[in-house]
Amino acid sequence: MATVQPRRWVLLLVFLRFSSLQFPSVGYNVPDKYFINCGSNNDVTVSGKVYVGESNPVARFSRSQTESSGSQVPSPLYQTARIFPCESVYDFNIDINGTYLLRLHFSTFSSSSNLSSARFNLSFPGGFSMLQKFDDDNSALVKEFFMQITSPTFRITFRPLPSSFAFVHAIELFVLPHYLIADQVARFTYSVSNPAMSPYSGVLYSQVLETKHRLNVGGKTTIDSLLRKWIPDDTYLAYPESAHNSSPYNDIKYRANVNSDGPNANLFSAPTDVYGTAKVTKIMSTNASDVEYKLSNITWSLPVEKNTNHFLRLHFCDFFSLQNDLTVFNLSIYDRLVLPINQDPNVSSVLPAPYYYDFVVRSDDSGLLQVSVAPDASAYVHNAFLNGLEIMKMIALPNSVSVPSDLGKSNSKHHLPVLLGLVLGGLVLFFVVVAILGFLWLLKIRKQNPVENSNWLPMPVIAGGSSHSRLTEESVQGSSLPKINLGLKIPLPDLKLATNNFHAGQIIGKGGFGNVYKGVLKNGMIVAVKRSQPGSGQGLPEFLTEIMVLSKIRHKHLVSLVGYCDESLEMILVYEYMEKGTLRSHLYNTTLPSLSWEQRLEICIGAAKGLHYLHKEAVGGIIHRDVKSTNILLNENHVAKVSDFGLSRKGPLEHQSHVSTGVKGTLGYLDPEYLRRHKLTEKSDVYSFGIVLLEVLCARPVIDSSLPSEQMNLAEWGLLCKSRGVIQGIIDPSVKDQIEQHSLRKFSEIVGKCLQEVGSDRPTMGDVLWDLEYALVLQRGLHGNNSISVSASLQLSNVLPLPSFSTPSQVSSG
């Protein structure tokens, strides 16, 4: 094939004007132009649209290099490609000012040019994207942009990197309906202290929007009338077990026309295939024998660029409820409550009504954007759902609205030395400043007391391997984990050796994160190895949180983190081995020997010490947020240690009363105040711990659907029996005769205080610890160990009681 290679390829596309195209209030038709089948003389039809060959008589072209596929391709569009060995442009005549969609198609099919090796910059007026790498797997890549065009000509420029080339398979450029995306939207600003909604100060169409994700939540892959591709959401679910797909609903009725602007959707907002399917919350058992239920929150975690503004659109359609306002649920972004859904008076009251909400959200430095929906306990129907989700990166427009044809020539040569000088000078200044700050910081650290808190144990240091790691990569690029202890890294081969290559025979437990294996490290240490499903990406926030929390704290009653591994898409946490397993496994549905009442009290005291340390002595204060009997582990001596810090949150600051956050935890253990108001405090852990105390006393699941309705919920049933004075009737028969009555009275009093409806009425964990030790004194001093005096037995672990709680003097008088 003959090929001409001038310094600049100019592919001038002179198509017919949109002379007859208008936008009546009742409709919009997708224009027929521009849809181009690049590198071909033939037209192809895809999804009902004709992509014209570049030799079509309505256009003039210079000769250019083309490439044809030698293998099967995913679409006729990828059968041919246009190759650019040097800088080249496409020019389009624009006859109608408005918002346009630009879509560029790429695929690395098998060819003589080895398309996967292409490296080039792609630019256009108002936007710039560097395509650095293509995967050599014949997969299709579609780059999609939304932008406002007001100039008579629109140019797309391809600039190959040195010794490389550029290519494209197909181009789409067409004007969109006027009200597809509003010009002004709300900005959600999230912070620990004050998450808030406010108007976005900029004009949305002063930006270019680049599509990052478009999900048909709960549905299948579908193509809509604007040729947008919606894909299933399953791979982005943080907790797949918490949701299920709804049955498709086909009778979607749009309440708005193309001249209306949200929140009610029109037929171009999203197709009926999106609004007619959804992910819906469900209550599911995490343990078939114990009937433990997980809270039905649904969280999507989607990769995005760090610290960048994104346009977020969330689609809803309630085809579940019989009438409006029955289903009300909460929407959260980055664990911050945004708003209750279905409370907007502007949403149609006629069901099913498709609608959407738009937000501008700035991503954090985790590289993930998290969206959650959660049931509202006060609603008539405890349900939450989402039908569709779109995320677009916002690219700021430059001052100029066009790309000059001589871009990159003589002017760049004159300015190159100046630019290099500025860059090098800036780097030198940066490193000097960093060196000075680092020196001052070291001086400050050395002046401080180097002795750690006496409750902390030495941190083990295990040499890490050289394999590629997400955490080390992020650290180089500005990690979201600046204080992570990389000395805790354990090479993946060492963990494979320790667990016999993760053999099924080594599994000692299973959870939402993954399997837990028993292992033996090279130094002989027996460990528990918790491994996420390799490559799933699910549970990444919990994985990072666990490392950050446990690498900072050490306590006798907190499970120690031995190390972690994040090589080869693995997420593995390594803990000290707790031989006796979970507290739950010793209480019910078990073949293990029953724990004595005194053992149970000592275990509760140990767990309370661990939680009290988290709340008051750990740096900044930490709220566990998932206290339950399966997260209290026992070593060979039945010493209790609190585990699983994946949902932990830093406690409120001094001037704050709570932390505003989405609801996470386990149903049956959740603080009702936190569930209703999304206000998390230390007292939320106190409530959950009160449920654990009831489990210890009664040895039954916290939720048991096989029981009569009044007995189904352990908290409600326990408080009812206590108020009736019949709590003796629900005590575990194996310890019923062991409990001294004064100890039982004190223990049931603790439970009642922990389970107060209002958090401010509950005791602190320090108070709970004091009373539990008092209950143990009563048990030992008045039953079975009379030789030990009450006053001599009382050990308060340096925790002073509040005046309203029992004191040693009361023991003497009793």
ChimeraX attribute file (.defattr): number of C-alpha atoms within 10 A of each C-alpha:
attribute: neighborCount
match mode: 1-to-1
recipient: residues
	/A:1	7
	/A:2	7
	/A:3	9
	/A:4	11
	/A:5	12
	/A:6	12
	/A:7	10
	/A:8	15
	/A:9	20
	/A:10	17
	/A:11	20
	/A:12	16
	/A:13	17
	/A:14	15
	/A:15	16
	/A:16	12
	/A:17	12
	/A:18	13
	/A:19	8
	/A:20	5
	/A:21	13
	/A:22	11
	/A:23	13
	/A:24	10
	/A:25	10
	/A:26	9
	/A:27	12
	/A:28	17
	/A:29	14
	/A:30	14
	/A:31	15
	/A:32	14
	/A:33	18
	/A:34	20
	/A:35	20
	/A:36	23
	/A:37	30
	/A:38	28
	/A:39	25
	/A:40	23
	/A:41	13
	/A:42	13
	/A:43	19
	/A:44	18
	/A:45	12
	/A:46	12
	/A:47	9
	/A:48	9
	/A:49	14
	/A:50	16
	/A:51	23
	/A:52	24
	/A:53	19
	/A:54	22
	/A:55	18
	/A:56	15
	/A:57	11
	/A:58	11
	/A:59	15
	/A:60	14
	/A:61	14
	/A:62	11
	/A:63	13
	/A:64	19
	/A:65	16
	/A:66	20
	/A:67	20
	/A:68	17
	/A:69	15
	/A:70	12
	/A:71	10
	/A:72	12
	/A:73	18
	/A:74	12
	/A:75	11
	/A:76	15
	/A:77	24
	/A:78	24
	/A:79	21
	/A:80	24
	/A:81	26
	/A:82	20
	/A:83	22
	/A:84	24
	/A:85	24
	/A:86	21
	/A:87	20
	/A:88	21
	/A:89	21
	/A:90	16
	/A:91	15
	/A:92	18
	/A:93	17
	/A:94	20
	/A:95	17
	/A:96	18
	/A:97	12
	/A:98	17
	/A:99	20
	/A:100	19
	/A:101	20
	/A:102	18
	/A:103	20
	/A:104	16
	/A:105	20
	/A:106	21
	/A:107	27
	/A:108	25
	/A:109	26
	/A:110	18
	/A:111	14
	/A:112	10
	/A:113	15
	/A:114	11
	/A:115	24
	/A:116	17
	/A:117	16
	/A:118	22
	/A:119	21
	/A:120	23
	/A:121	17
	/A:122	17
	/A:123	17
	/A:124	17
	/A:125	22
	/A:126	20
	/A:127	20
	/A:128	15
	/A:129	13
	/A:130	11
	/A:131	13
	/A:132	11
	/A:133	11
	/A:134	18
	/A:135	13
	/A:136	14
	/A:137	11
	/A:138	19
	/A:139	14
	/A:140	17
	/A:141	13
	/A:142	15
	/A:143	15
	/A:144	18
	/A:145	21
	/A:146	22
	/A:147	24
	/A:148	19
	/A:149	21
	/A:150	14
	/A:151	14
	/A:152	11
	/A:153	13
	/A:154	18
	/A:155	19
	/A:156	18
	/A:157	20
	/A:158	24
	/A:159	22
	/A:160	20
	/A:161	16
	/A:162	10
	/A:163	9
	/A:164	14
	/A:165	21
	/A:166	23
	/A:167	27
	/A:168	21
	/A:169	25
	/A:170	24
	/A:171	20
	/A:172	19
	/A:173	22
	/A:174	19
	/A:175	23
	/A:176	22
	/A:177	19
	/A:178	16
	/A:179	17
	/A:180	19
	/A:181	18
	/A:182	14
	/A:183	13
	/A:184	16
	/A:185	20
	/A:186	16
	/A:187	22
	/A:188	21
	/A:189	18
	/A:190	21
	/A:191	13
	/A:192	16
	/A:193	14
	/A:194	12
	/A:195	16
	/A:196	14
	/A:197	15
	/A:198	12
	/A:199	12
	/A:200	17
	/A:201	10
	/A:202	12
	/A:203	11
	/A:204	20
	/A:205	20
	/A:206	16
	/A:207	19
	/A:208	21
	/A:209	23
	/A:210	23
	/A:211	19
	/A:212	18
	/A:213	19
	/A:214	18
	/A:215	24
	/A:216	30
	/A:217	29
	/A:218	26
	/A:219	25
	/A:220	14
	/A:221	14
	/A:222	16
	/A:223	14
	/A:224	17
	/A:225	14
	/A:226	17
	/A:227	15
	/A:228	15
	/A:229	15
	/A:230	24
	/A:231	19
	/A:232	17
	/A:233	23
	/A:234	19
	/A:235	13
	/A:236	18
	/A:237	22
	/A:238	26
	/A:239	18
	/A:240	15
	/A:241	18
	/A:242	23
	/A:243	23
	/A:244	17
	/A:245	17
	/A:246	19
	/A:247	12
	/A:248	16
	/A:249	16
	/A:250	12
	/A:251	11
	/A:252	19
	/A:253	16
	/A:254	20
	/A:255	18
	/A:256	19
	/A:257	17
	/A:258	20
	/A:259	17
	/A:260	16
	/A:261	17
	/A:262	19
	/A:263	19
	/A:264	22
	/A:265	29
	/A:266	22
	/A:267	19
	/A:268	18
	/A:269	25
	/A:270	25
	/A:271	22
	/A:272	20
	/A:273	23
	/A:274	32
	/A:275	33
	/A:276	26
	/A:277	26
	/A:278	30
	/A:279	23
	/A:280	23
	/A:281	24
	/A:282	22
	/A:283	17
	/A:284	17
	/A:285	17
	/A:286	17
	/A:287	12
	/A:288	9
	/A:289	11
	/A:290	18
	/A:291	17
	/A:292	21
	/A:293	23
	/A:294	22
	/A:295	23
	/A:296	26
	/A:297	26
	/A:298	27
	/A:299	23
	/A:300	21
	/A:301	22
	/A:302	19
	/A:303	14
	/A:304	22
	/A:305	17
	/A:306	16
	/A:307	14
	/A:308	15
	/A:309	19
	/A:310	25
	/A:311	22
	/A:312	21
	/A:313	18
	/A:314	18
	/A:315	26
	/A:316	27
	/A:317	25
	/A:318	25
	/A:319	21
	/A:320	16
	/A:321	13
	/A:322	11
	/A:323	13
	/A:324	16
	/A:325	15
	/A:326	16
	/A:327	23
	/A:328	22
	/A:329	22
	/A:330	23
	/A:331	22
	/A:332	20
	/A:333	22
	/A:334	20
	/A:335	22
	/A:336	25
	/A:337	24
	/A:338	21
	/A:339	15
	/A:340	16
	/A:341	20
	/A:342	21
	/A:343	13
	/A:344	11
	/A:345	8
	/A:346	11
	/A:347	17
	/A:348	19
	/A:349	13
	/A:350	12
	/A:351	17
	/A:352	24
	/A:353	21
	/A:354	30
	/A:355	26
	/A:356	19
	/A:357	17
	/A:358	21
	/A:359	21
	/A:360	25
	/A:361	24
	/A:362	21
	/A:363	21
	/A:364	17
	/A:365	17
	/A:366	19
	/A:367	17
	/A:368	19
	/A:369	22
	/A:370	20
	/A:371	23
	/A:372	25
	/A:373	27
	/A:374	28
	/A:375	27
	/A:376	22
	/A:377	16
	/A:378	13
	/A:379	14
	/A:380	11
	/A:381	16
	/A:382	17
	/A:383	24
	/A:384	26
	/A:385	34
	/A:386	24
	/A:387	29
	/A:388	30
	/A:389	23
	/A:390	18
	/A:391	24
	/A:392	22
	/A:393	24
	/A:394	24
	/A:395	20
	/A:396	16
	/A:397	16
	/A:398	12
	/A:399	8
	/A:400	9
	/A:401	15
	/A:402	15
	/A:403	15
	/A:404	10
	/A:405	13
	/A:406	9
	/A:407	9
	/A:408	10
	/A:409	9
	/A:410	9
	/A:411	10
	/A:412	11
	/A:413	10
	/A:414	10
	/A:415	10
	/A:416	11
	/A:417	11
	/A:418	11
	/A:419	12
	/A:420	11
	/A:421	11
	/A:422	12
	/A:423	12
	/A:424	12
	/A:425	11
	/A:426	12
	/A:427	12
	/A:428	12
	/A:429	12
	/A:430	11
	/A:431	11
	/A:432	12
	/A:433	12
	/A:434	12
	/A:435	12
	/A:436	10
	/A:437	12
	/A:438	12
	/A:439	11
	/A:440	11
	/A:441	12
	/A:442	10
	/A:443	11
	/A:444	10
	/A:445	10
	/A:446	9
	/A:447	9
	/A:448	8
	/A:449	7
	/A:450	8
	/A:451	6
	/A:452	9
	/A:453	12
	/A:454	8
	/A:455	12
	/A:456	13
	/A:457	13
	/A:458	7
	/A:459	16
	/A:460	13
	/A:461	14
	/A:462	15
	/A:463	13
	/A:464	17
	/A:465	15
	/A:466	8
	/A:467	12
	/A:468	12
	/A:469	17
	/A:470	15
	/A:471	20
	/A:472	17
	/A:473	11
	/A:474	16
	/A:475	16
	/A:476	9
	/A:477	9
	/A:478	13
	/A:479	17
	/A:480	16
	/A:481	17
	/A:482	12
	/A:483	11
	/A:484	18
	/A:485	17
	/A:486	19
	/A:487	15
	/A:488	21
	/A:489	23
	/A:490	24
	/A:491	19
	/A:492	20
	/A:493	12
	/A:494	16
	/A:495	21
	/A:496	14
	/A:497	14
	/A:498	22
	/A:499	21
	/A:500	16
	/A:501	14
	/A:502	19
	/A:503	11
	/A:504	12
	/A:505	10
	/A:506	18
	/A:507	17
	/A:508	14
	/A:509	15
	/A:510	14
	/A:511	13
	/A:512	15
	/A:513	20
	/A:514	17
	/A:515	19
	/A:516	22
	/A:517	25
	/A:518	24
	/A:519	24
	/A:520	19
	/A:521	15
	/A:522	11
	/A:523	6
	/A:524	9
	/A:525	12
	/A:526	17
	/A:527	22
	/A:528	24
	/A:529	29
	/A:530	23
	/A:531	21
	/A:532	23
	/A:533	16
	/A:534	15
	/A:535	10
	/A:536	15
	/A:537	18
	/A:538	23
	/A:539	20
	/A:540	18
	/A:541	16
	/A:542	17
	/A:543	21
	/A:544	20
	/A:545	19
	/A:546	20
	/A:547	21
	/A:548	18
	/A:549	21
	/A:550	22
	/A:551	21
	/A:552	15
	/A:553	21
	/A:554	23
	/A:555	20
	/A:556	18
	/A:557	24
	/A:558	24
	/A:559	26
	/A:560	22
	/A:561	24
	/A:562	23
	/A:563	27
	/A:564	30
	/A:565	24
	/A:566	21
	/A:567	22
	/A:568	13
	/A:569	16
	/A:570	19
	/A:571	25
	/A:572	25
	/A:573	23
	/A:574	24
	/A:575	19
	/A:576	16
	/A:577	23
	/A:578	21
	/A:579	16
	/A:580	17
	/A:581	20
	/A:582	22
	/A:583	25
	/A:584	22
	/A:585	18
	/A:586	20
	/A:587	23
	/A:588	19
	/A:589	13
	/A:590	12
	/A:591	9
	/A:592	11
	/A:593	9
	/A:594	17
	/A:595	17
	/A:596	14
	/A:597	21
	/A:598	16
	/A:599	14
	/A:600	22
	/A:601	22
	/A:602	18
	/A:603	23
	/A:604	25
	/A:605	23
	/A:606	25
	/A:607	28
	/A:608	25
	/A:609	26
	/A:610	25
	/A:611	28
	/A:612	25
	/A:613	23
	/A:614	25
	/A:615	24
	/A:616	17
	/A:617	15
	/A:618	19
	/A:619	14
	/A:620	13
	/A:621	18
	/A:622	23
	/A:623	26
	/A:624	25
	/A:625	26
	/A:626	24
	/A:627	30
	/A:628	26
	/A:629	25
	/A:630	18
	/A:631	20
	/A:632	26
	/A:633	27
	/A:634	24
	/A:635	16
	/A:636	11
	/A:637	9
	/A:638	19
	/A:639	20
	/A:640	31
	/A:641	27
	/A:642	27
	/A:643	25
	/A:644	21
	/A:645	25
	/A:646	22
	/A:647	17
	/A:648	19
	/A:649	18
	/A:650	18
	/A:651	23
	/A:652	20
	/A:653	13
	/A:654	8
	/A:655	7
	/A:656	12
	/A:657	14
	/A:658	19
	/A:659	23
	/A:660	22
	/A:661	21
	/A:662	26
	/A:663	29
	/A:664	21
	/A:665	22
	/A:666	19
	/A:667	19
	/A:668	22
	/A:669	28
	/A:670	24
	/A:671	31
	/A:672	19
	/A:673	19
	/A:674	22
	/A:675	22
	/A:676	15
	/A:677	16
	/A:678	23
	/A:679	18
	/A:680	25
	/A:681	27
	/A:682	27
	/A:683	26
	/A:684	28
	/A:685	27
	/A:686	30
	/A:687	30
	/A:688	26
	/A:689	28
	/A:690	25
	/A:691	27
	/A:692	26
	/A:693	22
	/A:694	24
	/A:695	24
	/A:696	24
	/A:697	27
	/A:698	24
	/A:699	22
	/A:700	20
	/A:701	24
	/A:702	27
	/A:703	20
	/A:704	18
	/A:705	12
	/A:706	9
	/A:707	10
	/A:708	9
	/A:709	10
	/A:710	10
	/A:711	18
	/A:712	16
	/A:713	17
	/A:714	21
	/A:715	23
	/A:716	15
	/A:717	17
	/A:718	25
	/A:719	18
	/A:720	15
	/A:721	15
	/A:722	19
	/A:723	11
	/A:724	9
	/A:725	10
	/A:726	12
	/A:727	19
	/A:728	15
	/A:729	12
	/A:730	17
	/A:731	21
	/A:732	19
	/A:733	13
	/A:734	13
	/A:735	17
	/A:736	17
	/A:737	11
	/A:738	14
	/A:739	18
	/A:740	19
	/A:741	15
	/A:742	17
	/A:743	22
	/A:744	20
	/A:745	15
	/A:746	18
	/A:747	22
	/A:748	21
	/A:749	13
	/A:750	23
	/A:751	25
	/A:752	21
	/A:753	18
	/A:754	28
	/A:755	26
	/A:756	20
	/A:757	14
	/A:758	15
	/A:759	23
	/A:760	10
	/A:761	12
	/A:762	22
	/A:763	21
	/A:764	22
	/A:765	26
	/A:766	24
	/A:767	19
	/A:768	28
	/A:769	27
	/A:770	26
	/A:771	22
	/A:772	23
	/A:773	22
	/A:774	25
	/A:775	25
	/A:776	27
	/A:777	25
	/A:778	25
	/A:779	24
	/A:780	21
	/A:781	21
	/A:782	18
	/A:783	15
	/A:784	11
	/A:785	13
	/A:786	11
	/A:787	9
	/A:788	13
	/A:789	15
	/A:790	21
	/A:791	14
	/A:792	9
	/A:793	15
	/A:794	18
	/A:795	14
	/A:796	16
	/A:797	11
	/A:798	8
	/A:799	15
	/A:800	12
	/A:801	17
	/A:802	13
	/A:803	7
	/A:804	6
	/A:805	12
	/A:806	14
	/A:807	15
	/A:808	13
	/A:809	9
	/A:810	8
	/A:811	14
	/A:812	10
	/A:813	6
	/A:814	7
